[in-house]
Amino acid sequence: MIELEGVPELIDPVMVAAFEGWNDAGDAASTAVAHLDREWKGEVFAALDAEDYYDFQVNRPTVFTEGGTRKVQWPSTRLSVVRVKGETPRDLVLVRGIEPSMRWRSFCNEILGFAHELGVELVVILGALLGDTPHTRPVPVSGVTSDPALARTMDLEETKYEGPTGIVGILQEACTHVGVPAVSLWAAVPHYVSQPPNPKATLALLNRLEDLLGVRVPLGELAEDARAWQLGVDQLASEDSEVAEYVQSLEEARDTAELPEASGEAIAREFERYLRRRDGEPGRGGQNRATDGGTGRTWPKPPRNGHDRDQEPGGDDSESDGSGEAGDSSEE
């Protein structure tokens, strides 16, 4: 039985989750959730028992000193809640941890139990994979779902992926099975510069989350960090003629493929984001991207019962390998 003493009644809650490991190339996804938690001063209200889900020889605990006392920090998954203020405030339930080593179905059931008790209306799972994308271009972020109706109402891709998956794919399928609307946002990280951090990919995920939820995310120094990261990679690439030539080939392929993508909708989305930031709106703003073309129809309310199932998720695109590596498109 999950008890949530001290957690206030939430307003239009959305759960945003990310997990370090297989589906977190460049630590882009987990860093995005950590950024939200830090900027909005999240309050941790629950943590999953590390003994149930982690192999401590794979994910080692760490020892540290605090106030003269030696302590042990165990690998875990923690849940916190933040309130996005504004004319129409909304709460986010942030889930951040490490991909579990075992008992994935129980792990997802625990998270869904919290979602049920808190009245979560939508689950957004962030992921990042390695792809054939140049660091000099905007980071591609794809939004996918297993729910055909949700794909139509939120302008997402309906996933058709078949193959090995990570906890991101399993959690999304668990949500779909019990009727909780769920979306995965995937950022593509250049495979030739895969080491973390990757602030440019983190920024791209947060921008897409803004559009999806109709909120304004405080970016702090993230935009400047992204520019500095790109300048640093530019410098490294310029020092190796083979790398520079390879990057140029990726740029040409990307520009050719995405020329038709410069649509009026994409331009309008960027302009809406600019207006939100120029006006300094602290919370939700503009058209809520979760509605059906402005008609006011939002995602369906989840049922209050259900259970997980052992089923591989679907998707159109490639899955990452053990380091998060994949092709240039997203997995589900």
C-alpha positions as CSV (number, residue, x, y, z in Angstrom):
1,M,0.0,0.0,0.0
2,I,1.5,3.3,-1.1
3,E,1.1,6.1,1.5
4,L,1.7,9.7,0.4
5,E,1.6,11.6,3.7
6,G,2.6,15.2,3.3
7,V,2.0,15.4,-0.5
8,P,-0.6,18.1,-1.2
9,E,-3.4,17.6,-3.7
10,L,-1.9,18.2,-7.1
11,I,-3.1,20.3,-10.0
12,D,-3.4,18.7,-13.4
13,P,-0.3,16.5,-12.6
14,V,2.0,15.2,-15.3
15,M,4.7,12.6,-14.5
16,V,8.1,13.2,-16.2
17,A,10.6,10.4,-15.9
18,A,14.2,9.6,-17.0
19,F,16.6,6.8,-16.2
20,E,20.4,6.7,-16.4
21,G,21.8,3.9,-18.4
22,W,20.9,2.2,-21.7
23,N,18.4,4.9,-22.9
24,D,20.4,7.9,-21.7
25,A,23.1,8.7,-24.2
26,G,25.2,11.6,-23.1
27,D,23.2,11.7,-19.8
28,A,20.9,14.0,-21.7
29,A,17.6,12.7,-20.4
30,S,18.5,12.3,-16.8
31,T,20.1,15.7,-16.8
32,A,16.9,17.2,-18.1
33,V,14.8,15.9,-15.2
34,A,17.6,16.9,-12.8
35,H,17.4,20.4,-14.2
36,L,13.6,20.6,-13.7
37,D,14.1,19.4,-10.1
38,R,16.8,21.9,-9.4
39,E,15.2,24.9,-11.1
40,W,11.7,24.3,-9.6
41,K,13.1,23.2,-6.2
42,G,11.5,19.8,-6.2
43,E,10.7,18.1,-2.9
44,V,11.4,14.3,-2.7
45,F,8.5,12.4,-1.3
46,A,9.4,8.8,-2.1
47,A,12.2,6.5,-3.1
48,L,12.0,2.9,-4.4
49,D,13.8,0.3,-2.3
50,A,17.2,-0.2,-3.8
51,E,17.4,-3.8,-2.5
52,D,14.4,-4.7,-4.8
53,Y,15.7,-3.5,-8.1
54,Y,19.5,-3.1,-8.3
55,D,22.5,-5.4,-8.5
56,F,25.0,-3.5,-6.4
57,Q,27.9,-5.1,-8.3
58,V,26.6,-3.4,-11.4
59,N,25.5,-0.1,-9.8
60,R,27.8,0.4,-6.9
61,P,26.8,2.3,-3.8
62,T,29.0,5.3,-2.9
63,V,30.4,6.3,0.4
64,F,30.7,10.0,1.4
65,T,31.2,12.2,4.5
66,E,28.6,14.7,5.6
67,G,29.0,16.7,8.7
68,G,31.8,14.5,9.9
69,T,29.7,11.4,9.5
70,R,30.3,8.6,7.0
71,K,27.3,7.7,4.9
72,V,26.3,5.4,2.1
73,Q,24.3,6.5,-0.9
74,W,22.5,3.6,-2.6
75,P,21.5,3.6,-6.2
76,S,17.8,4.2,-6.4
77,T,14.8,5.9,-8.1
78,R,13.4,8.9,-6.4
79,L,10.2,10.8,-6.9
80,S,9.7,14.5,-6.3
81,V,7.0,17.1,-7.0
82,V,7.3,20.6,-8.4
83,R,4.7,23.3,-9.0
84,V,4.8,25.2,-12.3
85,K,3.4,28.6,-11.3
86,G,1.5,31.0,-13.5
87,E,-2.0,32.0,-14.5
88,T,-2.9,28.3,-14.7
89,P,-0.5,26.4,-12.4
90,R,0.2,22.8,-12.8
91,D,2.2,20.2,-10.9
92,L,4.9,17.9,-12.3
93,V,5.9,14.6,-10.6
94,L,9.5,14.0,-11.4
95,V,10.9,10.5,-11.5
96,R,14.7,10.1,-11.7
97,G,16.9,7.1,-11.2
98,I,19.0,4.4,-12.7
99,E,17.6,1.7,-15.0
100,P,16.9,-1.2,-12.7
101,S,18.9,-4.4,-12.9
102,M,15.9,-6.8,-12.2
103,R,12.1,-7.0,-11.5
104,W,11.2,-4.5,-14.2
105,R,7.5,-5.4,-14.0
106,S,7.4,-4.7,-10.3
107,F,9.4,-1.6,-10.8
108,C,6.9,-0.2,-13.3
109,N,4.0,-1.2,-11.1
110,E,5.4,0.8,-8.3
111,I,5.8,3.9,-10.4
112,L,2.2,3.4,-11.8
113,G,1.0,3.0,-8.2
114,F,2.3,6.5,-7.4
115,A,0.8,7.8,-10.6
116,H,-2.6,6.3,-9.7
117,E,-2.5,7.7,-6.1
118,L,-1.5,11.2,-7.3
119,G,-4.0,11.4,-10.1
120,V,-1.4,11.7,-12.9
121,E,-3.0,12.6,-16.2
122,L,-0.1,12.0,-18.5
123,V,3.3,10.3,-18.3
124,V,6.2,11.7,-20.3
125,I,9.4,9.6,-20.4
126,L,12.6,11.2,-21.7
127,G,15.3,9.2,-23.5
128,A,18.4,9.8,-25.6
129,L,20.2,7.6,-28.1
130,L,23.3,7.8,-30.3
131,G,22.7,8.6,-34.0
132,D,24.1,9.8,-37.2
133,T,23.4,13.4,-36.6
134,P,25.9,16.4,-36.8
135,H,26.6,18.4,-33.7
136,T,26.3,21.6,-35.7
137,R,22.6,21.2,-36.4
138,P,19.6,21.3,-34.0
139,V,19.2,18.1,-32.0
140,P,16.4,15.9,-33.5
141,V,13.8,15.1,-30.8
142,S,11.1,12.6,-31.8
143,G,7.9,12.1,-29.8
144,V,6.3,8.6,-29.9
145,T,3.5,6.8,-28.3
146,S,1.9,3.3,-28.4
147,D,-1.6,4.8,-28.3
148,P,-3.1,5.6,-31.8
149,A,-5.6,8.1,-30.4
150,L,-2.9,9.9,-28.4
151,A,-0.7,10.0,-31.5
152,R,-3.5,11.8,-33.4
153,T,-4.4,14.3,-30.6
154,M,-0.9,15.2,-29.7
155,D,0.7,15.1,-33.2
156,L,3.1,12.2,-32.3
157,E,4.4,9.2,-34.1
158,E,2.7,5.9,-33.4
159,T,5.6,3.5,-32.6
160,K,6.0,0.3,-34.5
161,Y,9.4,-0.7,-33.1
162,E,10.1,-4.5,-32.5
163,G,13.2,-5.7,-30.8
164,P,15.2,-5.3,-27.6
165,T,14.1,-2.5,-25.3
166,G,15.1,-0.6,-22.2
167,I,13.1,0.5,-19.2
168,V,11.8,3.5,-21.1
169,G,10.0,1.2,-23.6
170,I,8.7,-1.1,-20.8
171,L,7.3,1.7,-18.7
172,Q,5.5,3.2,-21.7
173,E,3.9,-0.2,-22.5
174,A,2.9,-0.6,-18.9
175,C,1.2,2.8,-18.9
176,T,-0.6,2.0,-22.1
177,H,-1.8,-1.4,-20.7
178,V,-3.5,0.2,-17.7
179,G,-4.9,3.2,-19.7
180,V,-2.5,5.9,-18.6
181,P,-1.6,8.2,-21.5
182,A,2.1,8.0,-22.1
183,V,4.6,9.7,-24.4
184,S,8.3,9.2,-25.0
185,L,10.6,12.0,-26.2
186,W,13.9,10.9,-27.7
187,A,16.9,13.1,-28.4
188,A,19.5,12.0,-30.9
189,V,23.1,12.5,-29.7
190,P,26.0,12.5,-32.2
191,H,27.7,9.1,-31.9
192,Y,31.1,10.6,-32.5
193,V,30.9,12.8,-29.4
194,S,28.9,10.5,-27.0
195,Q,30.5,11.2,-23.7
196,P,28.4,13.1,-21.1
197,P,27.4,15.8,-20.5
198,N,25.6,16.9,-23.6
199,P,23.8,20.2,-22.7
200,K,22.6,20.7,-26.3
201,A,20.6,17.5,-26.2
202,T,19.3,18.3,-22.7
203,L,18.1,21.7,-23.9
204,A,16.4,20.1,-27.0
205,L,14.5,17.7,-24.7
206,L,13.4,20.5,-22.4
207,N,12.2,22.7,-25.4
208,R,10.2,19.8,-26.7
209,L,8.7,19.2,-23.3
210,E,7.7,22.9,-23.2
211,D,5.8,22.5,-26.5
212,L,4.2,19.3,-25.4
213,L,2.9,20.6,-22.0
214,G,2.5,24.3,-22.8
215,V,4.8,25.3,-19.9
216,R,7.8,27.6,-19.8
217,V,10.9,25.9,-18.4
218,P,13.5,28.2,-16.7
219,L,16.7,27.3,-18.6
220,G,19.2,29.0,-16.3
221,E,22.7,28.7,-17.9
222,L,21.8,25.7,-20.0
223,A,21.6,27.6,-23.3
224,E,25.0,29.1,-22.7
225,D,26.4,25.7,-21.8
226,A,25.0,24.3,-25.0
227,R,26.7,27.0,-27.1
228,A,30.0,26.4,-25.2
229,W,29.7,22.6,-25.8
230,Q,29.2,23.1,-29.6
231,L,32.1,25.5,-29.8
232,G,34.3,22.9,-28.0
233,V,33.3,20.1,-30.4
234,D,33.8,22.5,-33.3
235,Q,37.4,23.0,-32.1
236,L,38.1,19.3,-31.7
237,A,36.6,18.5,-35.1
238,S,38.7,21.3,-36.8
239,E,41.9,19.6,-35.5
240,D,41.1,16.3,-37.3
241,S,40.5,16.5,-41.1
242,E,38.8,13.1,-41.2
243,V,36.4,14.1,-38.5
244,A,35.7,17.5,-40.1
245,E,35.0,15.8,-43.5
246,Y,32.7,13.3,-41.8
247,V,30.8,16.0,-40.0
248,Q,30.4,17.8,-43.3
249,S,28.9,14.7,-44.9
250,L,26.4,14.4,-42.0
251,E,25.5,18.1,-42.4
252,E,24.8,17.6,-46.1
253,A,22.7,14.5,-45.5
254,R,20.7,16.2,-42.7
255,D,20.1,19.4,-44.7
256,T,18.9,17.4,-47.7
257,A,16.6,15.2,-45.6
258,E,15.1,18.0,-43.6
259,L,14.6,20.7,-46.3
260,P,10.8,19.8,-46.5
261,E,10.6,20.0,-42.7
262,A,10.8,23.8,-42.7
263,S,7.1,24.0,-42.4
264,G,4.8,26.7,-41.2
265,E,4.0,24.7,-38.1
266,A,7.6,24.3,-37.1
267,I,8.2,28.1,-37.6
268,A,5.1,28.9,-35.6
269,R,6.2,26.6,-32.8
270,E,9.5,28.4,-32.5
271,F,7.8,31.8,-32.6
272,E,5.4,30.8,-29.8
273,R,8.4,29.7,-27.7
274,Y,10.1,33.0,-28.4
275,L,7.0,35.0,-27.4
276,R,6.7,33.0,-24.1
277,R,10.3,33.8,-23.2
278,R,10.0,37.4,-24.3
279,D,6.9,38.0,-22.2
280,G,8.6,36.3,-19.2
281,E,5.6,34.1,-18.5
282,P,6.5,32.1,-15.5
283,G,4.3,29.1,-16.1
284,R,2.1,27.6,-18.7
285,G,1.6,29.7,-21.8
286,G,0.4,29.7,-25.4
287,Q,-1.7,26.9,-26.8
288,N,-1.4,23.6,-24.9
289,R,0.3,21.2,-27.2
290,A,-1.6,18.4,-25.6
291,T,-4.9,19.5,-27.1
292,D,-6.4,18.5,-30.4
293,G,-5.5,21.3,-32.7
294,G,-6.9,23.9,-30.3
295,T,-10.3,22.3,-30.0
296,G,-9.8,21.9,-26.2
297,R,-9.9,18.1,-26.2
298,T,-7.2,16.9,-23.9
299,W,-5.8,13.4,-23.3
300,P,-8.2,11.0,-21.8
301,K,-8.3,10.5,-18.0
302,P,-6.6,7.3,-16.9
303,P,-8.6,4.5,-15.2
304,R,-8.0,3.9,-11.5
305,N,-7.1,0.3,-11.7
306,G,-5.1,-2.1,-13.8
307,H,-1.8,-4.0,-13.8
308,D,1.4,-4.3,-15.8
309,R,2.1,-7.0,-18.4
310,D,5.2,-8.5,-19.8
311,Q,5.2,-7.2,-23.4
312,E,7.9,-5.7,-25.5
313,P,7.1,-2.1,-26.7
314,G,6.7,-1.2,-30.3
315,G,8.4,1.5,-32.4
316,D,9.3,2.7,-35.8
317,D,13.0,3.2,-35.2
318,S,16.2,1.8,-33.8
319,E,16.9,1.0,-30.2
320,S,20.2,1.9,-28.6
321,D,22.8,-0.7,-27.5
322,G,24.2,-1.0,-24.0
323,S,25.7,2.4,-24.2
324,G,22.6,4.0,-25.6
325,E,23.9,3.7,-29.2
326,A,21.5,3.4,-32.1
327,G,20.8,4.7,-35.5
328,D,19.7,8.2,-36.2
329,S,16.1,7.6,-35.2
330,S,14.2,6.9,-32.0
331,E,13.2,3.6,-30.2
332,E,10.2,3.0,-28.1
